[in-house]
Amino acid sequence: MVPRTRIPAVALPAPRPARDRPSTASIERVGQWAVLITVRGEVDLVTAPAVDAALRAGLAVPDVLVLVVDLSEVDFLAAAGLSALVAARDTAAARAIDLRLVADGRPVLRLLDVTGLRRTFRLHRDLAEPLGPHGHRSASSR
């Protein structure tokens, strides 16, 4: 019989409180047929439900044909956030809504590349292109 060896316990760092992980998701109608959802901060297990709720609300707007999700100010995207995006993509496809993502940062693009999901989304580097003729942002909302 092999004697058991005790492995010392390694203390895990305490999770940061939610207030230290600011994440916001705002919804804005930017034209007759377009809705813009802007996500900022970290999208993780704690903040992903708020992002998911914003995506669902954006998809529920009457007469929406284009839903643009601006992820250019996302500092961290976890699997829970990616799951919300995939669910929104599937719902948008079922409702004939064109879902477009704006992402130019490594936190979002790397996760999309690693998971192979980059090719399943319409990606844009800046906000002007996906809104195109469908919507416009007022000077006060920029």
DSSP file (Angstrom, degrees, kcal/mol; ACC not computed):
  #  RESIDUE AA STRUCTURE BP1 BP2  ACC     N-H-->O    O-->H-N    N-H-->O    O-->H-N    TCO  KAPPA ALPHA  PHI   PSI    X-CA   Y-CA   Z-CA
    1    1 A M              0   0    0      0, 0.0     0, 0.0     0, 0.0     0, 0.0   0.000 360.0 360.0 360.0 137.0    0.0    0.0    0.0
    2    2 A V        -     0   0    0      1,-0.1     2,-0.1     0, 0.0     0, 0.0  -0.735 360.0-119.0 -89.5 129.7    1.3    3.4   -0.9
    3    3 A P        -     0   0    0      0, 0.0     2,-0.2     0, 0.0    -1,-0.1  -0.406  30.3-112.9 -68.4 144.1    1.2    6.0    1.9
    4    4 A R        -     0   0    0     -2,-0.1     2,-0.4     1,-0.0     0, 0.0  -0.534  26.3-150.7 -75.8 138.8   -0.9    9.0    1.2
    5    5 A T        -     0   0    0     -2,-0.2     2,-0.5     2,-0.0    -1,-0.0  -0.907  13.8-127.0-109.7 142.2    0.8   12.3    0.9
    6    6 A R        -     0   0    0     -2,-0.4    -2,-0.0     3,-0.0     0, 0.0  -0.744  15.3-152.4 -89.5 127.4   -0.8   15.4    1.8
    7    7 A I        -     0   0    0     -2,-0.5     3,-0.1     3,-0.0     2,-0.0  -0.874  26.1-117.2 -97.1 124.7   -0.9   18.1   -0.8
    8    8 A P        -     0   0    0      0, 0.0     2,-0.2     0, 0.0    -1,-0.0  -0.340  31.9-109.6 -63.9 140.4   -1.0   21.5    0.7
    9    9 A A        -     0   0    0      1,-0.1     2,-0.6    -2,-0.0    -3,-0.0  -0.460  25.7-141.5 -70.4 138.7   -4.1   23.5   -0.1
   10   10 A V        -     0   0    0     -2,-0.2     2,-0.3    -3,-0.1    -1,-0.1  -0.900  17.6-126.5-103.3 124.5   -3.6   26.4   -2.4
   11   11 A A        -     0   0    0     -2,-0.6     3,-0.0     1,-0.0     0, 0.0  -0.535  21.0-140.7 -71.8 127.6   -5.7   29.4   -1.6
   12   12 A L        -     0   0    0     -2,-0.3     2,-0.1     1,-0.1    -1,-0.0  -0.647  27.3-102.2 -84.7 144.6   -7.7   30.6   -4.6
   13   13 A P        -     0   0    0      0, 0.0    -1,-0.1     0, 0.0     3,-0.1  -0.404  40.6-108.7 -65.4 143.4   -8.0   34.3   -5.0
   14   14 A A        -     0   0    0      1,-0.1     2,-0.0    -2,-0.1    -3,-0.0  -0.466  38.6-103.1 -70.1 141.4  -11.3   35.7   -3.9
   15   15 A P        -     0   0    0      0, 0.0    -1,-0.1     0, 0.0     3,-0.1  -0.353  39.2-106.9 -64.5 146.2  -13.5   36.8   -6.8
   16   16 A R        -     0   0    0      1,-0.1     5,-0.1    -3,-0.1     0, 0.0  -0.486  40.0-102.1 -71.3 142.6  -13.7   40.5   -7.3
   17   17 A P    >   -     0   0    0      0, 0.0     3,-1.8     0, 0.0     4,-0.4  -0.269  31.4-110.9 -61.0 153.6  -17.0   42.1   -6.2
   18   18 A A  G >  S+     0   0    0      1,-0.3     3,-1.4     2,-0.2     5,-0.1   0.808 115.9  64.0 -57.8 -31.6  -19.4   42.9   -9.0
   19   19 A R  G 3  S+     0   0    0      1,-0.3    -1,-0.3     3,-0.1    -3,-0.0   0.760  99.0  54.5 -67.8 -21.4  -18.9   46.6   -8.4
   20   20 A D  G <  S+     0   0    0     -3,-1.8    -1,-0.3     1,-0.2    -2,-0.2   0.541 103.5  59.9 -85.2  -6.7  -15.2   46.2   -9.5
   21   21 A R  S <  S-     0   0    0     -3,-1.4    -1,-0.2    -4,-0.4     2,-0.2  -0.633  78.7-167.8-118.6  72.0  -16.3   44.6  -12.7
   22   22 A P        +     0   0    0      0, 0.0    20,-1.2     0, 0.0     2,-0.4  -0.397  14.1 165.8 -66.9 132.3  -18.4   47.2  -14.4
   23   23 A S  E     -A   41   0A   0     18,-0.2     2,-0.4    -2,-0.2    18,-0.2  -0.976   7.8-179.9-144.4 130.8  -20.3   46.0  -17.3
   24   24 A T  E     -A   40   0A   0     16,-1.6    16,-2.6    -2,-0.4     2,-0.4  -0.958  13.1-167.1-131.0 151.4  -23.1   47.8  -19.0
   25   25 A A  E     -A   39   0A   0     -2,-0.4     2,-0.4    14,-0.2    14,-0.2  -0.954  13.7-173.3-136.8 116.5  -25.4   47.0  -21.9
   26   26 A S  E     -A   38   0A   0     12,-2.4    12,-2.2    -2,-0.4     2,-0.4  -0.863  12.3-146.8-114.3 148.1  -27.5   49.8  -23.4
   27   27 A I  E     +A   37   0A   0     -2,-0.4     2,-0.4    10,-0.2    10,-0.2  -0.924  19.8 173.5-114.8 135.3  -30.2   49.5  -26.0
   28   28 A E  E     -A   36   0A   0      8,-2.4     8,-3.5    -2,-0.4     2,-0.6  -0.987  29.9-135.7-144.1 129.4  -30.8   52.3  -28.5
   29   29 A R  E     +A   35   0A   0     -2,-0.4     6,-0.2     6,-0.2     3,-0.1  -0.770  25.4 178.9 -81.6 121.9  -33.1   52.5  -31.6
   30   30 A V        -     0   0    0      4,-1.6   106,-3.6    -2,-0.6     2,-0.3   0.266  59.6  -7.7-112.8  10.1  -30.9   54.1  -34.3
   31   31 A G  S    S-     0   0    0      3,-0.9   104,-0.2   104,-0.3    -1,-0.1  -0.962  88.1 -74.1 177.7-179.7  -33.3   54.1  -37.2
   32   32 A Q  S    S+     0   0    0     -2,-0.3   103,-0.1   102,-0.2    -1,-0.1   0.848 130.4  19.0 -64.0 -32.7  -36.7   52.9  -38.3
   33   33 A W  S    S+     0   0    0    101,-0.7    32,-3.2    31,-0.1    33,-2.0   0.411 111.4  82.6-118.2   0.1  -35.4   49.3  -38.7
   34   34 A A  E     - b   0  66A   0    100,-0.5    -4,-1.6    30,-0.2    -3,-0.9  -0.860  47.0-170.0-119.9 144.8  -32.2   49.2  -36.6
   35   35 A V  E     -Ab  29  67A   0     31,-2.2    33,-2.8    -2,-0.4     2,-0.5  -0.990  10.4-154.3-127.9 137.4  -31.3   48.7  -32.9
   36   36 A L  E     -Ab  28  68A   0     -8,-3.5    -8,-2.4    -2,-0.4     2,-0.5  -0.952   5.2-168.4-114.4 128.4  -27.9   49.2  -31.4
   37   37 A I  E     -Ab  27  69A   0     31,-3.0    33,-3.0    -2,-0.5     2,-0.5  -0.975   8.6-161.6-113.9 120.9  -26.8   47.4  -28.3
   38   38 A T  E     -Ab  26  70A   0    -12,-2.2   -12,-2.4    -2,-0.5     2,-0.5  -0.904   4.5-167.6-106.6 124.3  -23.6   48.7  -26.8
   39   39 A V  E     -A   25   0A   0     31,-2.6    34,-0.7    -2,-0.5     2,-0.3  -0.933   8.0-179.7-114.0 132.1  -21.8   46.5  -24.3
   40   40 A R  E     +Ab  24  73A   0    -16,-2.6   -16,-1.6    -2,-0.5    34,-0.2  -0.943  42.5   8.1-129.5 150.6  -18.9   47.8  -22.2
   41   41 A G  E    S-Ab  23  74A   0     32,-2.1    34,-2.3    -2,-0.3    35,-1.0  -0.544 103.4 -13.9  91.0-148.8  -16.6   46.3  -19.6
   42   42 A E  E     - b   0  76A   0    -20,-1.2     2,-0.7    33,-0.2    35,-0.2  -0.806  48.3-160.0-100.4 133.3  -16.3   42.6  -18.6
   43   43 A V  E     + b   0  77A   0     33,-3.3    35,-3.0    -2,-0.4    38,-0.4  -0.906  38.6 134.4-113.3 102.0  -18.8   40.0  -19.7
   44   44 A D  S  > S-     0   0    0     -2,-0.7     4,-2.6    33,-0.2    32,-0.0  -0.524  72.7 -64.4-130.9-163.9  -18.5   37.0  -17.4
   45   45 A L  T  4 S+     0   0    0      1,-0.2    -2,-0.0     2,-0.2     0, 0.0   0.819 132.3  45.2 -60.1 -32.2  -20.6   34.7  -15.4
   46   46 A V  T  4 S+     0   0    0      1,-0.1     4,-0.2     2,-0.1    -1,-0.2   0.889 123.0  32.1 -79.2 -40.7  -21.9   37.5  -13.2
   47   47 A T  T >> S+     0   0    0      1,-0.2     4,-1.4     2,-0.1     3,-0.7   0.611  95.7  85.6 -96.6 -13.4  -22.6   40.1  -15.9
   48   48 A A  H 3X S+     0   0    0     -4,-2.6     4,-3.0     1,-0.2     5,-0.2   0.847  82.3  61.2 -60.4 -36.4  -23.6   37.9  -18.8
   49   49 A P  H 3> S+     0   0    0      0, 0.0     4,-2.3     0, 0.0    -1,-0.2   0.879 104.4  49.8 -59.9 -34.7  -27.3   37.7  -17.7
   50   50 A A  H <> S+     0   0    0     -3,-0.7     4,-2.0    -4,-0.2    -2,-0.2   0.897 112.4  47.0 -68.5 -39.1  -27.6   41.5  -18.0
   51   51 A V  H  X S+     0   0    0     -4,-1.4     4,-2.5     2,-0.2    -1,-0.2   0.916 111.7  51.2 -66.7 -42.9  -26.1   41.3  -21.5
   52   52 A D  H  X S+     0   0    0     -4,-3.0     4,-2.5     1,-0.2    -2,-0.2   0.910 109.3  50.6 -59.7 -43.2  -28.4   38.4  -22.4
   53   53 A A  H  X S+     0   0    0     -4,-2.3     4,-2.4    -5,-0.2    -1,-0.2   0.892 110.2  49.9 -62.9 -39.7  -31.4   40.4  -21.2
   54   54 A A  H  X S+     0   0    0     -4,-2.0     4,-2.5     2,-0.2    -2,-0.2   0.906 110.6  49.8 -65.7 -41.1  -30.3   43.4  -23.3
   55   55 A L  H  X S+     0   0    0     -4,-2.5     4,-2.1     2,-0.2    -2,-0.2   0.917 111.8  48.0 -63.3 -43.0  -29.9   41.1  -26.4
   56   56 A R  H  X S+     0   0    0     -4,-2.5     4,-1.1     2,-0.2    -2,-0.2   0.904 111.9  49.8 -64.0 -41.1  -33.4   39.6  -25.8
   57   57 A A  H  < S+     0   0    0     -4,-2.4     4,-0.5     1,-0.2     3,-0.2   0.898 110.1  50.9 -65.0 -40.2  -34.9   43.1  -25.4
   58   58 A G  H >< S+     0   0    0     -4,-2.5     3,-0.8     1,-0.2    -1,-0.2   0.884 110.0  49.5 -64.2 -38.3  -33.2   44.3  -28.6
   59   59 A L  H 3< S+     0   0    0     -4,-2.1    -1,-0.2     1,-0.2    -2,-0.2   0.726 107.1  57.1 -71.8 -20.6  -34.6   41.3  -30.5
   60   60 A A  T 3< S+     0   0    0     -4,-1.1    -1,-0.2    -3,-0.2    -2,-0.2   0.513  75.8 117.1 -89.1  -5.4  -38.1   42.0  -29.2
   61   61 A V  S X  S-     0   0    0     -3,-0.8     3,-1.3    -4,-0.5   -26,-0.0  -0.445  76.4-106.7 -63.6 130.9  -38.2   45.5  -30.5
   62   62 A P  T 3  S+     0   0    0      0, 0.0    -1,-0.1     0, 0.0    -2,-0.1  -0.305  95.1   5.8 -61.9 141.3  -41.1   45.7  -33.0
   63   63 A D  T 3  S+     0   0    0      1,-0.2     2,-0.3    -3,-0.1    -2,-0.1   0.637  84.7 157.3  64.6  19.4  -40.1   45.9  -36.7
   64   64 A V    <   +     0   0    0     -3,-1.3    -1,-0.2     1,-0.2   -30,-0.2  -0.599  14.1 166.1 -76.9 132.8  -36.4   45.5  -36.1
   65   65 A L        +     0   0    0    -32,-3.2    33,-3.2    -2,-0.3     2,-0.4   0.622  67.3  40.9-113.0 -27.0  -34.5   44.2  -39.2
   66   66 A V  E     -bc  34  98A   0    -33,-2.0   -31,-2.2    31,-0.2     2,-0.5  -0.990  59.7-171.6-129.5 126.3  -30.9   44.9  -38.1
   67   67 A L  E     -bc  35  99A   0     31,-2.7    33,-2.7    -2,-0.4     2,-0.5  -0.966   9.1-167.4-117.3 114.7  -29.5   44.3  -34.6
   68   68 A V  E     -bc  36 100A   0    -33,-2.8   -31,-3.0    -2,-0.5     2,-0.6  -0.891   3.8-162.7-104.7 126.7  -26.0   45.7  -34.2
   69   69 A V  E     -bc  37 101A   0     31,-3.0    33,-2.8    -2,-0.5     2,-0.8  -0.932   8.0-153.5-111.5 111.0  -24.1   44.6  -31.1
   70   70 A D  E     +bc  38 102A   0    -33,-3.0   -31,-2.6    -2,-0.6     3,-0.2  -0.753  26.6 161.6 -89.0 108.5  -21.1   46.9  -30.4
   71   71 A L  E >   +     0   0A   0     31,-3.1     3,-1.7    -2,-0.8    34,-0.2   0.130  39.8 112.1-108.7  16.1  -18.5   44.9  -28.4
   72   72 A S  E 3  S+     0   0A   0      1,-0.3    -1,-0.1    30,-0.2    31,-0.1   0.703  79.6  47.2 -68.0 -18.5  -15.6   47.3  -29.2
   73   73 A E  E 3  S+b   40   0A   0    -34,-0.7   -32,-2.1    -3,-0.2     2,-0.5   0.113  81.3 121.8-108.7  21.2  -15.4   48.4  -25.5
   74   74 A V  E <   -b   41   0A   0     -3,-1.7    34,-0.2   -34,-0.2   -32,-0.2  -0.747  39.1-173.2 -86.2 125.5  -15.5   44.9  -24.0
   75   75 A D  E    S+     0   0A   0    -34,-2.3     2,-0.3    -2,-0.5   -33,-0.2   0.719  72.0  13.5 -88.7 -24.9  -12.4   44.2  -21.9
   76   76 A F  E     -b   42   0A   0    -35,-1.0   -33,-3.3     2,-0.0     2,-0.5  -0.969  59.6-166.7-155.3 133.7  -13.2   40.5  -21.2
   77   77 A L  E     -b   43   0A   0     -2,-0.3   -33,-0.2    30,-0.3     2,-0.1  -0.969  12.9-169.9-127.7 116.0  -15.6   38.0  -22.7
   78   78 A A     >  -     0   0    0    -35,-3.0     4,-2.1    -2,-0.5     3,-0.5  -0.412  42.1 -94.5 -95.7 174.8  -16.2   34.7  -21.0
   79   79 A A  H  > S+     0   0    0      1,-0.2     4,-2.5     2,-0.2     5,-0.1   0.826 123.6  59.8 -59.7 -33.2  -18.0   31.6  -22.2
   80   80 A A  H  > S+     0   0    0      2,-0.2     4,-1.5     1,-0.2    -1,-0.2   0.890 107.2  45.9 -64.5 -38.3  -21.2   32.8  -20.6
   81   81 A G  H  > S+     0   0    0     -3,-0.5     4,-1.8   -38,-0.4    -2,-0.2   0.891 111.7  51.1 -69.0 -40.2  -21.1   36.0  -22.7
   82   82 A L  H  X S+     0   0    0     -4,-2.1     4,-2.4     1,-0.2    -2,-0.2   0.878 106.5  55.3 -63.7 -37.7  -20.4   34.0  -25.8
   83   83 A S  H  X S+     0   0    0     -4,-2.5     4,-2.4     1,-0.2    -1,-0.2   0.890 106.0  51.3 -61.4 -40.3  -23.3   31.8  -25.0
   84   84 A A  H  X S+     0   0    0     -4,-1.5     4,-2.1     2,-0.2    -1,-0.2   0.888 110.2  49.5 -64.4 -38.8  -25.6   34.8  -24.9
   85   85 A L  H  X S+     0   0    0     -4,-1.8     4,-2.5     2,-0.2    -2,-0.2   0.900 110.6  49.4 -66.8 -40.8  -24.3   35.9  -28.3
   86   86 A V  H  X S+     0   0    0     -4,-2.4     4,-2.4     2,-0.2    -2,-0.2   0.913 111.1  49.6 -65.2 -42.2  -24.9   32.5  -29.8
   87   87 A A  H  X S+     0   0    0     -4,-2.4     4,-2.4     1,-0.2    -1,-0.2   0.904 111.9  48.8 -62.7 -40.1  -28.4   32.4  -28.4
   88   88 A A  H  X S+     0   0    0     -4,-2.1     4,-2.8     2,-0.2    -2,-0.2   0.896 109.6  52.8 -65.7 -39.6  -29.1   35.9  -29.8
   89   89 A R  H  X S+     0   0    0     -4,-2.5     4,-2.3     2,-0.2    -2,-0.2   0.924 111.6  45.7 -60.2 -44.6  -27.6   34.8  -33.2
   90   90 A D  H  X S+     0   0    0     -4,-2.4     4,-2.0     2,-0.2    -2,-0.2   0.908 114.2  47.3 -67.2 -42.2  -30.0   31.8  -33.3
   91   91 A T  H  X S+     0   0    0     -4,-2.4     4,-1.5     2,-0.2    -2,-0.2   0.910 111.8  51.2 -64.9 -42.1  -33.0   33.8  -32.3
   92   92 A A  H  <>S+     0   0    0     -4,-2.8     5,-3.1     1,-0.2     4,-0.3   0.914 109.4  50.1 -61.7 -43.2  -32.2   36.5  -34.8
   93   93 A A  H ><5S+     0   0    0     -4,-2.3     3,-1.0     1,-0.2    -1,-0.2   0.897 109.2  51.7 -62.4 -40.0  -31.9   33.9  -37.6
   94   94 A A  H 3<5S+     0   0    0     -4,-2.0    -1,-0.2     1,-0.2    -2,-0.2   0.792 114.8  42.7 -67.0 -27.4  -35.3   32.4  -36.6
   95   95 A R  T 3<5S-     0   0    0     -4,-1.5    -1,-0.2    -3,-0.2    -2,-0.2   0.278 114.2-113.9-101.6   9.6  -36.9   35.9  -36.8
   96   96 A A  T < 5 +     0   0    0     -3,-1.0     2,-0.5    -4,-0.3    -3,-0.2   0.874  66.2 147.9  58.2  40.9  -35.1   37.0  -40.0
   97   97 A I      < -     0   0    0     -5,-3.1     2,-0.8    -6,-0.1    -1,-0.2  -0.905  50.2-127.6-105.7 133.6  -33.2   39.7  -38.1
   98   98 A D  E     -c   66   0A   0    -33,-3.2   -31,-2.7    -2,-0.5     2,-0.5  -0.721  25.0-160.1 -83.5 108.5  -29.7   40.5  -39.4
   99   99 A L  E     -c   67   0A   0     -2,-0.8    23,-0.7   -33,-0.2     2,-0.4  -0.805  12.0-178.9 -93.9 125.9  -27.4   40.3  -36.4
  100  100 A R  E     -cd  68 122A   0    -33,-2.7   -31,-3.0    -2,-0.5     2,-0.4  -0.982  12.8-151.7-127.4 136.3  -24.1   42.2  -36.8
  101  101 A L  E     -cd  69 123A   0     21,-3.1    23,-2.0    -2,-0.4     2,-0.6  -0.878   3.1-154.5-108.1 138.3  -21.2   42.4  -34.3
  102  102 A V  E     +cd  70 124A   0    -33,-2.8   -31,-3.1    -2,-0.4     2,-0.3  -0.955  34.6 148.4-107.8 115.1  -18.8   45.2  -34.0
  103  103 A A        +     0   0    0     21,-2.4   -31,-0.1    -2,-0.6    23,-0.1  -0.965  17.9 153.1-151.1 128.8  -15.5   43.9  -32.5
  104  104 A D        +     0   0    0     -2,-0.3     2,-0.2   -33,-0.1    -1,-0.1   0.365  52.2  94.5-132.5  -0.3  -12.0   45.0  -32.9
  105  105 A G  S >> S-     0   0    0    -34,-0.2     4,-2.2     1,-0.1     3,-0.6  -0.625  76.0-121.1 -99.9 156.4  -10.3   44.0  -29.7
  106  106 A R  H 3> S+     0   0    0     -2,-0.2     4,-2.4     1,-0.2     5,-0.4   0.842 104.1  66.5 -61.6 -38.0   -8.5   40.8  -28.7
  107  107 A P  H 3> S+     0   0    0      0, 0.0     4,-0.6     0, 0.0   -30,-0.3   0.864 114.7  29.2 -56.3 -35.5  -10.8   39.8  -25.9
  108  108 A V  H <> S+     0   0    0     -3,-0.6     4,-2.1   -34,-0.2    -2,-0.2   0.914 121.6  48.1 -89.0 -49.8  -13.7   39.2  -28.3
  109  109 A L  H  X S+     0   0    0     -4,-2.2     4,-2.3     1,-0.2    -3,-0.2   0.862 109.2  53.8 -63.9 -36.9  -12.0   38.2  -31.5
  110  110 A R  H  X S+     0   0    0     -4,-2.4     4,-2.9    -5,-0.2    -1,-0.2   0.923 109.7  47.2 -64.6 -43.5   -9.7   35.7  -29.8
  111  111 A L  H  X S+     0   0    0     -4,-0.6     4,-2.0    -5,-0.4     6,-0.3   0.897 112.1  50.3 -65.4 -39.3  -12.6   33.8  -28.2
  112  112 A L  H  X>S+     0   0    0     -4,-2.1     6,-1.6     2,-0.2     5,-1.3   0.886 113.8  46.2 -64.7 -37.5  -14.5   33.8  -31.5
  113  113 A D  H ><5S+     0   0    0     -4,-2.3     3,-0.7    -5,-0.2    -2,-0.2   0.936 111.6  49.9 -68.4 -46.9  -11.4   32.4  -33.2
  114  114 A V  H 3<5S+     0   0    0     -4,-2.9    -2,-0.2     1,-0.2    -1,-0.2   0.872 115.7  42.7 -61.3 -38.4  -10.6   29.7  -30.6
  115  115 A T  H 3<5S-     0   0    0     -4,-2.0    -1,-0.2    -5,-0.2    -2,-0.2   0.574 108.5-122.4 -85.6  -9.3  -14.2   28.5  -30.6
  116  116 A G  T <<5S+     0   0    0     -3,-0.7     3,-0.4    -4,-0.6    -3,-0.2   0.618  80.4 117.6  78.7  11.5  -14.5   28.6  -34.4
  117  117 A L    >>< +     0   0    0     -5,-1.3     3,-1.4    -6,-0.3     4,-0.5   0.525  42.9  90.9 -90.1  -5.5  -17.5   30.9  -34.1
  118  118 A R  G >4 S+     0   0    0     -6,-1.6     3,-1.0     1,-0.3    -1,-0.2   0.882  86.4  51.4 -58.6 -37.9  -16.0   33.8  -35.9
  119  119 A R  G 34 S+     0   0    0     -3,-0.4    -1,-0.3     1,-0.2    -2,-0.1   0.619 101.8  62.2 -76.0 -10.7  -17.3   32.7  -39.3
  120  120 A T  G <4 S+     0   0    0     -3,-1.4     2,-0.3    -4,-0.1    -1,-0.2   0.527  99.3  62.2 -92.2  -5.4  -20.8   32.3  -37.9
  121  121 A F  S << S-     0   0    0     -3,-1.0     2,-0.9    -4,-0.5   -21,-0.1  -0.873  84.4-120.0-117.0 151.7  -21.2   36.0  -37.1
  122  122 A R  E     -d  100   0A   0    -23,-0.7   -21,-3.1    -2,-0.3     2,-0.3  -0.829  41.8-164.4 -87.3 108.5  -21.1   39.1  -39.3
  123  123 A L  E     -d  101   0A   0     -2,-0.9     2,-0.3   -23,-0.2   -21,-0.2  -0.743  13.9-178.3-102.2 143.4  -18.2   41.0  -37.9
  124  124 A H  E     -d  102   0A   0    -23,-2.0   -21,-2.4    -2,-0.3     3,-0.1  -0.966  25.7-142.6-135.3 151.6  -17.3   44.6  -38.4
  125  125 A R  S    S+     0   0    0     -2,-0.3     2,-0.3   -23,-0.2   -23,-0.1   0.757  84.3  22.5 -86.8 -27.4  -14.3   46.7  -37.2
  126  126 A D  S    S-     0   0    0    -23,-0.1     3,-0.3     1,-0.0   -23,-0.1  -0.893  77.3-114.0-138.1 170.0  -16.2   49.9  -36.6
  127  127 A L  S  > S+     0   0    0     -2,-0.3     4,-1.3     1,-0.2     5,-0.2   0.715 100.5  70.6 -78.8 -23.2  -19.8   51.1  -36.1
  128  128 A A  H  > S+     0   0    0      1,-0.2     4,-2.1     2,-0.2    -1,-0.2   0.908  96.1  51.1 -64.2 -43.5  -20.3   53.0  -39.3
  129  129 A E  H  4 S+     0   0    0     -3,-0.3    -1,-0.2     1,-0.2    -2,-0.2   0.930 108.5  46.0 -66.0 -49.3  -20.4   50.0  -41.6
  130  130 A P  H  4 S+     0   0    0      0, 0.0    -1,-0.2     0, 0.0    -2,-0.2   0.828 115.5  47.0 -68.7 -27.8  -23.0   47.8  -39.9
  131  131 A L  H >X S+     0   0    0     -4,-1.3     3,-1.9     1,-0.1     4,-1.1   0.907  82.6 141.7 -76.1 -41.2  -25.4   50.6  -39.4
  132  132 A G  G >< S-     0   0    0     -4,-2.1     3,-0.5     1,-0.3    -1,-0.1   0.005  79.4 -15.2  41.1-131.0  -25.0   51.8  -42.9
  133  133 A P  G 34 S+     0   0    0      0, 0.0    -1,-0.3     0, 0.0    -2,-0.1   0.575 127.6  74.5 -79.3  -8.0  -28.3   53.0  -44.4
  134  134 A H  G <4 S-     0   0    0     -3,-1.9  -101,-0.7    -4,-0.1  -100,-0.5   0.818 106.7  -3.4 -77.2 -29.6  -30.4   51.4  -41.7
  135  135 A G    <<  -     0   0    0     -4,-1.1     2,-0.3    -3,-0.5  -104,-0.3  -0.972  52.7-152.0-156.7 167.3  -29.7   53.7  -38.9
  136  136 A H        -     0   0    0   -106,-3.6     2,-0.4    -2,-0.3  -102,-0.1  -0.989  18.7-130.6-143.9 149.6  -27.9   56.7  -37.7
  137  137 A R        -     0   0    0     -2,-0.3  -107,-0.1     2,-0.0     2,-0.1  -0.849  25.8-122.3-102.8 138.1  -26.7   57.9  -34.4
  138  138 A S    >   -     0   0    0     -2,-0.4     3,-1.2     1,-0.1     4,-0.4  -0.373  24.7-113.0 -73.0 157.9  -27.4   61.3  -33.2
  139  139 A A  G >  S+     0   0    0      1,-0.3     3,-0.8     2,-0.2    -1,-0.1   0.813 115.5  58.2 -62.2 -30.0  -24.5   63.5  -32.2
  140  140 A S  G 3  S+     0   0    0      1,-0.2    -1,-0.3     2,-0.1    -3,-0.0   0.709 102.9  52.9 -74.4 -18.6  -25.6   63.5  -28.6
  141  141 A S  G <         0   0    0     -3,-1.2    -1,-0.2     1,-0.2    -2,-0.2   0.453 360.0 360.0 -97.1  -0.6  -25.4   59.7  -28.3
  142  142 A R    <         0   0    0     -3,-0.8    -1,-0.2    -4,-0.4    -2,-0.1   0.473 360.0 360.0 -81.7 360.0  -21.8   59.3  -29.6
